[in-house]
Each structure stands twice: as structure tokens, then as C-alpha cells.
Amino acid sequence: MPLRQQMTDRREHVRRKERGMALLKPAHLDMPPVTGVLIDESQDGFRVRHLYADFHPGEIVSYIHRVSEGRARVVWHLATDGEFETGFEYLNVP
């Protein structure tokens, strides 16, 4: 059974499919923003596909995408088909 099917979905809120550009800037690095594609979004966080290999769980980023902007924490990061997908948890949810 593939790893993706073995993983338990622990989300509390429904994800909504999204499309559009996302910019991600690691808080601790002096570098240009990482450009990616927003895949989906929920009340608690979002998922982005991109080419940056060095995100790590727990890392804080500044972000902007078509739904919102602010700060988020990396929850997971994995390689898929020569690209990367990263899941982020919103830090500035009211």
C-alpha cells in the first residue's frame, strides 16, 4: 500500500481546492521568496507545490496567496514527481 494511503488524515476542517501563486519566505533566511502553486486551503492551513527542497517541519514562514497572507508553520514536507509539496499551519488565525 502506498505511503499516502497509509497516512491518517487528521484534519479538523474541510480542505478547499485552490489554484494560484503562493509566495513563501522562510523567516530565518535572507533569501528571495519561494514561488509555488497553492493546491488547497482550509481554516487551519494550506498546501503548496514548489521547487524548494529545504523546508523543515516546525520552520516559520511569511506567506501570501490568493486567500490570505501572514505567518505559517511548516507541518510536513515531501518530494513528489521531481517537485515538493509542503503543508503549512496558519499562525495568525483569529
C-alpha positions in Angstrom: 0.0 0.0 0.0 1.5 3.4 -0.9 2.6 5.7 1.9 0.0 8.3 1.1 -2.8 5.8 1.5 -1.3 4.6 4.9 -1.2 8.1 6.4 -4.1 9.0 8.6 -5.9 12.3 7.7 -6.0 14.2 11.0 -7.5 17.5 9.6 -10.3 19.0 11.6 -11.6 21.2 8.8 -12.5 20.6 5.2 -9.9 21.4 2.5 -11.0 23.5 -0.4 -9.2 23.1 -3.8 -7.4 26.3 -4.8 -5.3 27.5 -7.6 -3.0 30.4 -7.8 0.5 31.6 -7.0 1.9 31.4 -3.5 5.0 33.2 -2.2 6.8 31.7 0.8 9.6 33.4 2.7 11.5 31.4 5.5 11.6 33.7 8.5 15.2 32.9 9.5 16.8 33.1 6.0 17.8 36.2 3.9 16.7 34.9 0.5 14.1 35.8 -2.1 10.6 34.3 -1.6 10.0 30.8 -2.8 7.3 30.8 -5.6 4.8 28.0 -5.6 1.3 26.9 -6.6 -1.4 26.9 -4.0 -3.1 23.4 -4.1 -5.7 23.6 -1.3 -6.6 25.6 1.7 -8.6 25.2 4.9 -9.4 27.2 8.0 -6.2 25.9 9.6 -3.7 25.9 6.8 -2.8 25.3 3.2 -0.7 23.2 0.8 1.7 24.4 -1.8 3.7 22.7 -4.6 7.1 24.3 -5.4 10.7 23.5 -6.2 12.4 24.4 -2.9 13.8 21.3 -1.2 14.8 22.8 2.2 11.6 23.4 4.2 11.6 21.5 7.5 8.7 20.8 9.9 8.4 23.5 12.6 10.0 26.2 10.3 8.2 29.5 10.3 7.5 31.3 7.0 5.8 34.5 5.9 3.4 33.8 3.1 1.0 35.4 0.6 -1.5 33.6 -1.6 -4.9 34.4 -3.1 -6.8 33.6 0.1 -4.7 35.3 2.8 -1.3 36.4 3.9 0.6 36.2 7.2 2.8 33.7 9.0 2.6 29.9 9.0 4.5 26.9 10.3 5.7 24.0 8.2 3.8 20.9 9.2 5.1 18.4 6.6 7.3 18.5 3.5 7.7 15.8 0.9 9.1 15.2 -2.6 6.6 14.4 -5.4 7.4 13.9 -9.1 10.5 16.0 -9.1 8.8 18.8 -7.1 7.9 19.3 -3.5 4.7 19.7 -1.6 4.6 21.4 1.8 1.7 21.6 4.3 1.5 24.8 6.4 -0.4 25.6 9.5 -1.7 29.2 9.9 -0.2 31.1 12.9 -2.3 34.2 12.7 -5.8 32.7 12.7 -8.1 34.9 14.8 
